[in-house]
Amino acid sequence: MTEVRINGERHAIDAPVGRTLAAFLRDDLGLTGTKTACGEGHCGACTVLVDGVPTLSCITLVHTVEGRELTTIEGLRDHPLVDAFVRCDALQCGFCTPGQIVSAAALVEAVPEPTVDQVRHHMAGNICRCGAYPKIEEAILTWRG
C-alpha cells in the first residue's frame, strides 16, 4: 500500500507494479485533466508536479511517488496562470494546455518574472502540435501572481 498526497488530499494506493501515475490519476481517481498523448515521455502533455518538480506521469510508476506531494492541473485551477492562458488565448485544441500550465507553474514558482530565454528553456519539454508557442510565452511572461 502506497500513500501520497494529491492536490492536498491523502490517498492510499494499492496499485500493481508497473502501473503508471498517469493511468492511476485518470482511471482510478478520475483526475482526467492530466492527458496522455505519446505515452513515452516526449510530449509533456502528462506533466504533473511531484514535490514541485515537473514530472512526466506517463513514464512515472505509481510506486515511485510514495510519500510525495503531487499536484495535477486540477490542483492549479485557481492559479493565476490559468487566467493568463485564457487572456492570451494561449491554446488552440487545448490538449497540451494542462501540461503547459503545470510546467509553467513550476517555472514561475522558482522565477516569478522569467525572461523569454528562461521560459523557452523551461518549457522545451512541452510540445504544442497547434503551434501556440508565442501565446504560451506571452501568458507566462505576463501572468499576474
CORUR-V22593 format. One record per backbone hydrogen bond with DSSP energy under -0.5 kcal/mol. NH is the residue of the N-H (numbers start at 0). CO is the residue of the C=O. Records with the same first field share a line. If there is no record, write none. Layout:
NH->CO + CO
This chain:
1->12
3->10
4->67
5->3 + 8
6->4 + 69
8->5
10->3
12->1 + 10
13->11
18->15
20->56 + 59
21->56
23->19
24->20
25->21
26->22
27->22 + 23
28->23
29->25
30->24
31->29
33->30
34->32 + 44
36->34
46->43
47->54
48->70
49->47 + 52
50->48 + 68
52->49
54->47
56->45 + 54
58->55
60->58
61->18
63->60
64->61
65->62
66->2
67->64
69->4 + 67
70->48
74->71
75->71 + 72
76->73
78->75
81->78
82->78
83->79
84->80
85->81
86->82
87->83
88->85
89->84
90->88
97->93
99->95
100->96
101->97
102->98
103->99
104->100
105->101
106->102
107->103
108->104
109->105
110->106
113->110
118->114
119->115
120->116
121->117
122->118
123->120
124->121
125->122
126->42 + 124
128->126
130->127
135->131
136->132
137->133
138->134
139->135
140->136
141->137
142->138
144->142
